[in-house]
Amino acid sequence: MNIEKPKDVLHSSHTSTQRRMAPEPQVRDELPADAAAIAQLTAAAFANAPHTSHTEQFIVDALRRTGQLTLSLVALKGEDIVGHVAVSPVSVSSGARGWYGLGPISVAPDRQGQGIGATLMQRALQRLREAGAAGCVLLGDPAYYGRFGFVVRPGLTLPGVPAEYFQAICFSGEWATGDVKYHEAFDATA
Ligand SMILES: CC(C)(COP(=O)(O)OP(=O)(O)OC[C@H]1O[C@@H](n2cnc3c(N)ncnc32)[C@H](O)[C@@H]1OP(=O)(O)O)[C@@H](O)C(=O)NCCC(=O)NCCS
């Protein structure tokens, strides 16, 4: 995930009806043996996504290596890993505690548009709420993430990116204010 540039929307050819009919994937925490499959899936999901640095698989690995993977959920179809979402802590310049960044999120190219991304989003947010997180931020298209409750929050910013792509959701307490900083694992290039 390139956190310096906005993502373009990748429109799926699947219809809403097809998505509603698809059974929900099984979702679980990653296991140590999943790392290679997650990297492969992440690279494949972002291969044709515009405005990425194509380093998302390295970011996930670096987050794992540095102990920053607060959540690493995989979606399964049968035994295959077809989706993944990472969540890691972020810091906020005001000193607000308990805020997290969601992403990268990836769905296998041939499985996109079937609701797998939505299931992963909902599970990740549910887990954060249950863990008592204050809120969550992400960089992405508002047309997709707005449906999960993310909004552009004036005063909560990611320096260097267009404001409309940086969104947040507050679970409890007061909204954080200030500049958000992702972990340095997001600079990983290999
Ligand atoms: C973004 C992504 C995770 C969504 O997962 P998915 O399983 O395809 O999404 P769902 O089936 O739950 O939802 C499909 C809806 O999302 C929209 N959508 C899919 N990818 C999108 C994207 N990157 N940005 C905005 N909207 C997107 C579709 O147009 C569809 O919209 P509709 O409900 O109005 O018809 C997946 O498409 C993906 O892996 N994309 C490539 C990697 C990427 O861009 N990740 C996000 C940035 S971190």
The ligand as a MOL file (V3000), in Angstrom:
LIG
                    3D

  0  0  0     0  0            999 V3000
M  V30 BEGIN CTAB
M  V30 COUNTS 48 50 0 0 0
M  V30 BEGIN ATOM
M  V30 1 C -10.3920 -3.3520 -2.4080 0
M  V30 2 C -10.6910 -4.8450 -2.2410 0
M  V30 3 C -9.9900 -5.3550 -0.9830 0
M  V30 4 C -12.2130 -4.9940 -2.0840 0
M  V30 5 O -12.5060 -6.3500 -1.8860 0
M  V30 6 P -13.7130 -7.0420 -2.6920 0
M  V30 7 O -13.8980 -8.3840 -2.0890 0
M  V30 8 O -13.4480 -6.9670 -4.1380 0
M  V30 9 O -14.8980 -6.0370 -2.3180 0
M  V30 10 P -16.4200 -6.3840 -2.0330 0
M  V30 11 O -16.8440 -7.5160 -2.8960 0
M  V30 12 O -16.6320 -6.4980 -0.5850 0
M  V30 13 O -17.0990 -5.0430 -2.4890 0
M  V30 14 C -17.2250 -4.7600 -3.8530 0
M  V30 15 C -17.5210 -3.3090 -3.9980 0
M  V30 16 O -16.3380 -2.5660 -3.7640 0
M  V30 17 C -15.9830 -1.8050 -4.9050 0
M  V30 18 N -14.5340 -1.8320 -4.9260 0
M  V30 19 C -13.7500 -2.8930 -5.1450 0
M  V30 20 N -12.4600 -2.5020 -5.0440 0
M  V30 21 C -12.4510 -1.1950 -4.7420 0
M  V30 22 C -11.4190 -0.2380 -4.5050 0
M  V30 23 N -10.1080 -0.5420 -4.5540 0
M  V30 24 N -11.7800 1.0130 -4.1990 0
M  V30 25 C -13.0750 1.3490 -4.1300 0
M  V30 26 N -14.0950 0.4960 -4.3550 0
M  V30 27 C -13.7760 -0.7590 -4.6540 0
M  V30 28 C -16.6430 -2.4780 -6.0550 0
M  V30 29 O -16.8630 -1.5970 -7.1120 0
M  V30 30 C -17.9510 -2.9230 -5.4150 0
M  V30 31 O -18.8020 -1.8040 -5.3070 0
M  V30 32 P -20.4140 -1.9520 -5.2580 0
M  V30 33 O -20.7510 -2.6620 -3.9840 0
M  V30 34 O -20.9000 -0.5360 -5.2440 0
M  V30 35 O -20.7770 -2.7390 -6.4740 0
M  V30 36 C -10.2440 -5.6960 -3.4650 0
M  V30 37 O -10.9380 -5.2610 -4.6010 0
M  V30 38 C -8.7450 -5.6400 -3.7420 0
M  V30 39 O -7.9910 -6.4760 -3.2530 0
M  V30 40 N -8.2950 -4.6700 -4.5690 0
M  V30 41 C -6.8960 -4.5490 -4.9510 0
M  V30 42 C -6.0600 -4.0630 -3.7760 0
M  V30 43 C -6.5620 -2.7370 -3.2320 0
M  V30 44 O -6.7740 -1.7710 -3.9690 0
M  V30 45 N -6.7220 -2.6650 -1.8800 0
M  V30 46 C -7.2650 -1.4800 -1.2170 0
M  V30 47 C -6.2520 -0.4580 -0.8600 0
M  V30 48 S -5.3740 -0.8690 0.6430 0
M  V30 END ATOM
M  V30 BEGIN BOND
M  V30 1 1 1 2
M  V30 2 1 2 3
M  V30 3 1 2 4
M  V30 4 1 2 36
M  V30 5 1 4 5
M  V30 6 1 5 6
M  V30 7 2 6 7
M  V30 8 1 6 8
M  V30 9 1 6 9
M  V30 10 1 9 10
M  V30 11 2 10 11
M  V30 12 1 10 12
M  V30 13 1 10 13
M  V30 14 1 13 14
M  V30 15 1 14 15
M  V30 16 1 15 16
M  V30 17 1 15 30
M  V30 18 1 16 17
M  V30 19 1 17 18
M  V30 20 1 17 28
M  V30 21 1 18 19
M  V30 22 1 18 27
M  V30 23 2 19 20
M  V30 24 1 20 21
M  V30 25 1 21 22
M  V30 26 2 21 27
M  V30 27 1 22 23
M  V30 28 2 22 24
M  V30 29 1 24 25
M  V30 30 2 25 26
M  V30 31 1 26 27
M  V30 32 1 28 29
M  V30 33 1 28 30
M  V30 34 1 30 31
M  V30 35 1 31 32
M  V30 36 2 32 33
M  V30 37 1 32 34
M  V30 38 1 32 35
M  V30 39 1 36 37
M  V30 40 1 36 38
M  V30 41 2 38 39
M  V30 42 1 38 40
M  V30 43 1 40 41
M  V30 44 1 41 42
M  V30 45 1 42 43
M  V30 46 2 43 44
M  V30 47 1 43 45
M  V30 48 1 45 46
M  V30 49 1 46 47
M  V30 50 1 47 48
M  V30 END BOND
M  V30 END CTAB
M  END
